[in-house]
Amino acid sequence: MSSYIFREIFIDECYDEALQSITTDFPYILEIGGNTGLFALRSKTLYPKAHIHSFEPEAQNYSAFKSLIKGE
């Protein structure tokens, strides 16, 4: 599943049109269902000064999310 999500976000850039419609360098992004953190990573890549609030209730995904964000 992660390879599918990676392709969707980083290769096919499915969410970039919506992200690029943001008109500030300091956006607040609310993500419900953070999965493994790839959308948050893409958002932070496009908007390094963004404040991202992401929620992931599933324990394995949350663990993967934390590892990605920490760079582990």
Residue pairs with C-beta under 8 A, 6 or more apart in sequence:
2 36
2 38
2 64
5 35
5 36
5 38
6 38
8 14
8 15
9 15
9 38
9 39
9 42
10 38
10 42
15 39
15 42
16 42
16 46
19 42
19 43
19 46
19 47
20 46
22 47
25 47
25 49
26 47
26 49
26 50
26 51
27 47
27 50
27 51
28 50
28 51
28 52
28 53
29 40
29 43
29 47
29 50
29 51
29 52
29 53
30 53
30 54
31 39
31 40
31 43
31 52
31 53
31 54
31 55
32 55
33 55
33 56
34 40
34 54
34 55
34 56
34 61
34 62
34 65
35 56
35 61
35 65
36 61
36 64
36 65
36 68
37 54
37 56
37 64
37 65
37 66
37 68
37 69
38 68
39 54
40 52
40 54
40 65
40 69
41 68
41 69
43 50
43 52
44 50
44 52
54 65
56 62
56 65
